[in-house]
Amino acid sequence: MSKRDFYEVLGVPKNASEDEIKKAYRKLAMKYHPDRNQGDAAKGAEDKFKEAKEAYEILCDSSRRAAYDQYGHAGVDPNMRGGAEGFGGFAEAFGDIFGDMFGGAAGARGRGGRQVYRGNDLSYAMEVTLEEAANGKDAQIRIPSWDDCETCHGSGAKPGTQPKTCGTCQGSGVVQMRQGFFAVQQSCPHCRGTGKIIPEPCTTCHGQGKIKSQKTLEVKIPAGIDDGMRIRSTGNGEPGSNGGPPGDLYIEIRVKKHEIFERDGDDLHCEVPVSFATAALGGEIEVPTLAGKAAIDIPEGTQAGKQFRLRGKGIKGVRASYPGDLYCHVVVETPVKLTEFQRKLLKEFDESLKKGAASIRRPPKPGQTS
């Protein structure tokens, strides 16, 4: 015959104090003591007396009560591989597995067996210029922070009151779901894993114990960082629960579009305007770099789209040993708003080109030398 729940036997709740358990046992002991029951009622009274005595012996021993609360009758059965100690390793192994499945994945055991939870991570988008990304910078940002409430000093309870131990989980922050042989633990739905109930919440923080504010954080942007990269600031995320560690802050870099340069990895690209005359005759021009100006030689007859490479004038990435290159793409400028004299010269120039081309294409007349 299966045993009844010990709390049910004594008629006390699971959060009953030791004194309440003693009083309930004394009452039952007097009622069912063999000396007080004779005749046909003696057998039934004796069984109930033994049942009450066993329940009292278990629940008045703190260690045995804890084992019973966690594993039920199997936790205090001396035939079950040494009682609570022998059963514990097996049950805890399954408890951890099912705890992960039923909400315990983000939590861990803290002092007193309560579930502690790591705080959420935060994300912050920071815009930087291409020059700042290339050279690095020290920046200050404003991020959310959580300070202890000055009204309740972090307790979450209205001044003059105190949080109370949760009666559902007895302050452990976890409750058990029994399914046959197994005991599955999950966060207490009554206190949400805190182990405490606040009857009168603080009106300032609404029982949270913390007030959201802002703080200034110093951030070092490393040289060579690229668009989309993240910087982790450990411990600057949201605070944890039940004494758990805070989350982290992730600063995501957004590089602003540059007026001249376009980044491709560690290389830079830019368009370089070249006059029609310089492209035709050749010459030296200045081109921009992130570090200032540089000179390149334009060969005679340079065509639009010609690419010139300046080694080491790109960006040295955060993981690179050497800087990238700068690629200058030639854009031949067409002259506009010409004067009459310039128009005349260009027409003469164009005609000379046509004549030169025609003479090359026409075969020489008989008797003429080519």
C-alpha positions in Angstrom: 0.0 0.0 0.0 1.5 3.4 -1.0 2.2 5.9 1.8 0.3 9.1 2.2 2.0 12.4 1.9 3.6 13.3 5.3 2.2 16.8 5.3 -1.3 15.4 4.6 -0.9 12.9 7.5 -0.2 15.6 10.0 -2.7 18.0 8.4 -0.2 20.9 8.0 0.9 22.9 4.9 4.3 22.4 3.3 5.5 25.7 4.7 4.6 24.7 8.3 7.1 25.6 11.0 8.6 23.1 13.3 6.3 24.2 16.2 3.2 23.7 14.0 4.4 20.2 13.1 4.9 19.4 16.8 1.5 20.6 17.7 -0.2 18.7 14.9 1.7 15.5 15.9 0.8 15.8 19.7 -2.8 16.2 18.8 -2.8 13.1 16.6 -0.7 11.1 19.1 -3.2 11.8 21.9 -6.1 10.9 19.6 -4.7 7.6 18.2 -2.5 6.4 21.1 -3.1 2.7 21.7 -3.9 3.3 25.4 -6.8 5.5 24.3 -8.3 3.1 21.8 -9.5 -0.3 22.7 -11.5 -3.0 21.0 -12.3 -3.0 17.3 -10.9 0.5 16.9 -7.5 -0.4 18.3 -6.0 -1.7 15.0 -6.9 1.3 12.9 -5.8 3.7 15.6 -2.5 2.0 16.0 -1.8 2.2 12.2 -2.6 5.9 12.3 -0.5 6.5 15.3 2.5 4.8 13.6 1.9 6.8 10.4 1.8 10.1 12.4 4.9 9.2 14.3 6.9 8.4 11.1 5.7 11.7 9.5 6.7 13.6 12.6 10.2 12.0 12.8 10.9 12.9 9.1 9.5 16.5 9.1 11.1 17.5 12.4 14.6 16.6 11.1 15.7 19.5 8.8 18.0 17.3 6.6 15.5 14.5 6.3 12.7 17.0 5.6 14.7 18.6 2.9 15.4 15.2 1.3 11.6 14.4 1.5 10.7 17.7 0.0 13.0 17.2 -2.9 12.6 13.4 -3.6 9.4 12.4 -1.8 9.3 9.1 0.1 12.2 7.7 -2.0 14.4 10.4 -0.5 14.0 9.1 3.0 13.7 5.4 2.3 16.7 3.6 3.8 16.2 0.8 1.3 16.6 3.2 -1.6 20.4 2.9 -2.1 21.2 4.5 1.2 18.3 6.9 1.5 18.6 10.5 0.4 22.3 10.3 -0.1 22.2 7.4 -2.4 19.2 8.6 -4.3 20.4 12.2 -4.6 23.0 11.7 -7.3 20.6 9.9 -9.6 17.7 12.3 -9.0 19.8 15.4 -9.3 21.2 14.2 -12.6 17.7 13.9 -14.0 16.6 17.1 -12.2 19.4 19.1 -14.1 18.3 17.7 -17.4 14.6 18.5 -16.9 15.5 21.8 -15.3 17.1 22.9 -18.5 14.0 21.8 -20.5 11.6 23.7 -18.2 13.1 27.1 -17.8 16.3 26.4 -16.0 18.6 26.8 -19.0 19.4 30.5 -18.2 19.7 29.9 -14.5 22.1 28.3 -12.0 21.9 27.4 -8.4 22.8 30.1 -5.9 23.0 30.1 -2.2 20.1 28.5 -0.5 19.3 26.5 -3.7 17.6 29.5 -5.4 17.8 29.9 -9.2 20.1 32.8 -10.2 19.8 34.2 -13.7 22.3 36.1 -15.8 21.1 39.5 -17.0 20.2 40.2 -20.6 22.8 41.6 -23.1 22.4 45.1 -24.4 23.2 46.4 -27.9 24.4 49.9 -28.8 24.9 51.3 -32.3 27.8 53.8 -32.6 28.5 55.8 -35.8 32.1 56.7 -36.6 33.8 58.3 -39.5 36.1 56.5 -41.8 39.1 58.4 -40.4 38.0 57.4 -36.8 37.6 53.8 -37.9 41.1 53.8 -39.5 42.9 55.5 -36.6 40.8 54.5 -33.6 39.4 56.8 -31.0 38.3 57.1 -27.4 34.6 57.8 -27.0 32.0 58.3 -24.4 28.5 56.9 -24.6 25.4 57.0 -22.5 23.9 53.7 -21.6 21.1 52.5 -19.3 22.1 51.5 -15.8 20.2 50.2 -12.7 20.8 51.7 -9.3 19.5 50.5 -6.0 16.3 52.3 -5.1 17.0 54.9 -2.5 13.5 54.6 -1.0 13.6 50.9 -0.1 17.4 50.5 -0.3 17.1 47.7 -2.8 14.7 45.5 -0.9 11.7 46.3 -3.1 9.4 46.5 -0.1 7.6 49.6 1.1 9.6 51.4 3.9 8.6 49.9 7.3 7.8 46.5 5.7 9.9 43.5 4.8 9.8 40.8 2.0 8.4 37.5 3.2 9.6 34.0 2.5 7.5 32.5 -0.4 5.1 30.0 1.1 5.0 28.0 -2.2 8.7 27.2 -2.5 9.7 27.8 1.1 12.2 30.4 -0.1 14.1 28.1 -2.5 12.8 29.8 -5.6 12.0 26.4 -7.2 9.1 24.0 -7.1 8.9 20.3 -8.0 6.7 18.6 -10.5 6.4 14.9 -9.7 5.9 12.5 -12.5 6.1 8.9 -11.3 9.6 8.2 -10.2 11.1 11.5 -11.2 11.0 14.9 -9.6 11.3 17.8 -12.1 12.3 21.2 -10.7 11.3 24.6 -12.2 11.2 28.2 -11.1 8.4 28.9 -8.6 5.6 30.6 -10.4 4.5 32.5 -7.3 7.7 34.3 -6.5 9.3 33.9 -10.0 12.3 32.2 -8.6 13.2 34.9 -6.0 12.1 32.9 -3.0 10.5 36.1 -1.6 7.1 37.7 -1.7 6.7 41.4 -1.3 3.2 42.1 0.2 3.6 45.9 0.0 5.9 46.9 -2.9 7.8 50.1 -2.8 6.0 52.8 -4.7 9.2 54.3 -6.1 10.6 51.2 -7.8 7.3 49.1 -7.8 8.9 46.2 -6.0 11.9 45.9 -8.3 14.5 47.2 -5.8 16.2 49.1 -8.6 15.7 52.3 -10.6 16.6 52.6 -14.2 19.0 55.5 -14.9 21.8 56.5 -17.3 25.5 56.3 -17.0 28.5 57.4 -19.1 30.8 54.7 -20.3 34.3 55.2 -21.7 34.8 53.1 -24.9 38.0 52.6 -26.8 37.5 52.1 -30.6 40.5 50.1 -31.9 42.2 51.3 -35.0 41.2 49.5 -38.2 37.7 48.5 -37.0 35.3 47.9 -39.9 31.5 48.4 -40.4 29.4 45.8 -38.6 32.1 44.8 -36.1 31.2 44.6 -32.4 33.0 45.6 -29.2 32.0 43.8 -26.0 31.9 45.6 -22.7 31.7 42.9 -20.1 29.2 43.4 -17.3 27.5 46.5 -18.6 24.3 44.8 -19.7 21.2 44.4 -17.6 21.6 43.2 -14.0 21.0 39.5 -13.2 18.2 38.1 -11.0 18.6 36.6 -7.5 22.2 37.7 -7.4 23.1 36.5 -10.9 25.8 38.1 -13.0 24.9 41.1 -15.3 24.8 40.7 -19.0 27.2 42.3 -21.4 27.0 45.4 -23.6 27.7 45.0 -27.4 28.7 48.1 -29.2 28.0 47.7 -32.9 30.1 49.9 -35.2 28.4 51.8 -38.1 31.0 53.6 -40.4 29.5 56.7 -42.1 29.7 57.0 -45.8 32.7 59.0 -46.9 32.7 61.7 -49.5 35.8 60.5 -51.3 36.8 57.0 -50.2 35.0 53.6 -50.4 36.4 50.9 -48.2 36.8 47.3 -49.4 38.3 45.3 -46.5 41.6 47.0 -45.8 41.8 48.6 -49.2 40.4 52.0 -50.2 39.1 53.1 -53.6 38.5 56.6 -54.9 37.9 58.4 -58.2 40.5 60.9 -59.4 39.4 63.6 -61.9 42.0 64.2 -64.6 41.8 67.0 -67.2 41.5 66.1 -70.9 44.8 67.7 -71.6 46.6 65.9 -68.8 45.1 62.6 -69.8 46.3 63.2 -73.4 49.7 64.7 -72.7 50.5 63.1 -69.3 51.7 64.8 -66.2 51.8 64.7 -62.4 48.7 65.1 -60.3 47.9 65.1 -56.5 45.5 62.5 -55.1 43.9 62.4 -51.6 44.8 59.8 -49.0 43.6 59.4 -45.4 46.9 60.7 -44.3 47.1 63.7 -46.6 48.1 64.2 -50.3 50.2 62.0 -52.6 51.5 62.5 -56.1 51.1 60.1 -59.0 52.4 60.3 -62.6 49.8 60.2 -65.4 51.2 58.6 -68.6 50.5 60.2 -72.0 47.3 58.9 -73.4 45.7 57.7 -70.2 42.2 56.5 -70.7 39.1 57.0 -68.4 38.8 54.1 -65.9 42.6 53.6 -65.7 43.5 52.4 -62.2 46.5 53.4 -60.2 47.6 51.5 -57.1 49.3 53.2 -54.1 50.7 50.5 -51.8 50.2 50.8 -48.1 47.9 53.8 -48.4 44.8 51.9 -47.3 43.8 50.9 -43.8 45.5 48.5 -41.4 42.7 46.3 -40.1 42.4 45.2 -36.5 43.8 41.8 -37.3 46.1 42.8 -40.1 49.9 42.9 -40.1 50.2 45.4 -42.9 47.9 48.2 -44.2 45.9 47.7 -47.4 46.3 49.7 -50.6 44.7 52.8 -52.2 43.2 52.4 -55.7 42.8 55.6 -57.7 40.4 55.3 -60.6 40.9 57.9 -63.4 37.9 60.0 -64.4 38.7 62.2 -67.5 37.0 65.5 -67.1 35.2 67.0 -70.1 35.6 70.8 -70.3 32.5 72.9 -70.0 31.6 76.6 -70.6 34.2 77.1 -73.3 35.1 80.5 -74.7 34.9 81.2 -78.4 38.6 81.0 -78.7 38.7 77.6 -76.9 35.9 76.4 -79.1 37.9 77.4 -82.2 41.0 75.6 -80.9 39.1 72.5 -80.1 37.5 72.5 -83.6 40.9 72.9 -85.2 42.3 70.2 -83.0 39.4 67.9 -83.9 39.8 68.6 -87.6 43.5 67.8 -87.4 42.8 64.5 -85.8 40.3 63.7 -88.6 42.7 64.7 -91.3 45.4 62.6 -89.7 43.1 59.6 -89.5 41.9 60.1 -93.1 45.4 60.3 -94.4 46.3 57.1 -92.7 43.2 55.4 -94.1 43.6 56.7 -97.8 46.1 54.9 -100.0 48.6 57.2 -101.8 47.9 58.3 -105.4 50.0 56.9 -108.3 53.3 58.7 -108.4 52.9 60.0 -104.8 55.0 58.9 -102.0 53.2 57.8 -98.9 
